[in-house]
Amino acid sequence: MPVRNTTLKDQLSNVNEIEITVTGRKSGRKITLPIWFVSENGTLYLLPVNGSDTQWYKNVLKTPAMRIKARSAEDEVTITPVSEAQQVSAVVEKFRAKYGAADVKKYYSKFNVAIIAQLPR
């Protein structure tokens, strides 16, 4: 039986956590870490756990691209930082719907920024 070539979009529907790889703003090194996400209609929503104080968020402000990996699928995405309160609140609500309000409250301490990225087609 042939192995199915799965895309990043396919894999995102099967996982609750992805790996992101960002470029360190001071070191220039690649940094990989696991994070939660929401994927809807070809758009990826990311919420830094410590808001604008989150290190990976500060890194993507300097280099606005990151590598996203879900299981065996990965791709490069260009990010758009969001700091307008209504847009950030909409992302927070997406996270609450996916992960539960209690867990979002437990793990996230600051809700002043979010990241939006268009997934590759």
N, C-alpha and C positions, 0 to 999 in steps of 0.2 A: 504494500500500500504506500503511495507516495506521501511524503511529508508535506503538509500544508504550509505554505509560506504566509505566516501571519504578520499583519501590520501592527504598528504601534496602537492604532485605534482599536483593533481587535483585542489586543492584550489588556488595554486599559479597562475594558469591561469585565475583566477576570481578576483584577487585583484591587486591594485597598490602599496599597502603598507603592510608590515608584522610587527609583533612584534618580537623583539629579546630579549632574556634574557641572560645576561652575568654575570660572577662573578666578583665583585669588587676586583681590585688587592690589595687594602689596607684594605678594610672593610671585604672582604670575603662574603658580602651579594649579593643576587641575585638582578640584576637591569634589569628592562624591559622597552623598549622604542620602538616607531614606527620608521621604516626606509623604504626607497625605496630599490628596488632590481631589478635584472634581472634574470630570470630563462630560461636556454636553455639546452635542451638535458640532463637533470638530473644534471646540474651544476647550482649553485646559485652564483651570483656575487653581491658583496656589495661594496659600495663606501662611505667611511666615509666623512661627509660633510666638516670637517676641516682637511682632510688628516691625517697625523700621529699625529696631535695635538688633534684628537677626543678622548674623554675619553673612549668610549666603545671599540675603536680600541686598546688603551693602555691596557685595561682590557683583551682582548682576546689574546694579545701577552703573557700575563702571564699565562692565562688559556685558551688554544686554543680549546675551545668547546663552543657552544652556543645552546640555545633552540630557534627554529624557530616556529612561530605560524602564520597561515593564516586561518582566520575564525575559524572553529572548529577543524581544523587539526593542529597537532604540532608534532615535533620530534627533537631529538638531532642531531647536525651535528658537525663534526670536521672541523676546518677551516685551510686554508693555506694562510698566509699573502703574498702579492705580492708587491714588491717595485721596480722591474725592469721597467724602463720608458716605454718600448714598451708594456709590459703586462698591466700596469696601463692604458695606453692610449687606449688599446683595450677595457678595461672595461668602460672607460669614453665614448667611442663611442657607446657602447651598451646602456648606460644610456641616451645618447642624442637621440638615435633612439627610445627608449621607451617613454621618458618623454618630449622630445623636447630640443633643444640646449639652448633656452632662459631660461627655468626653471632650467636646470642644471647649467647654468651660474649664475642664480639668487640665488640658494640655496647652491651651493658648492663653497668653497673658495680656496681649495688646492687639487691638483691632484698628490700626490706623493706616495700614497699607495692604495691598494684595498684588498679585501678578496675574496677568492674563496672557495666554499664548495661543496662537492659532496652530493647530496640528497640521503637519504635512498631509497633502492629499494622497 
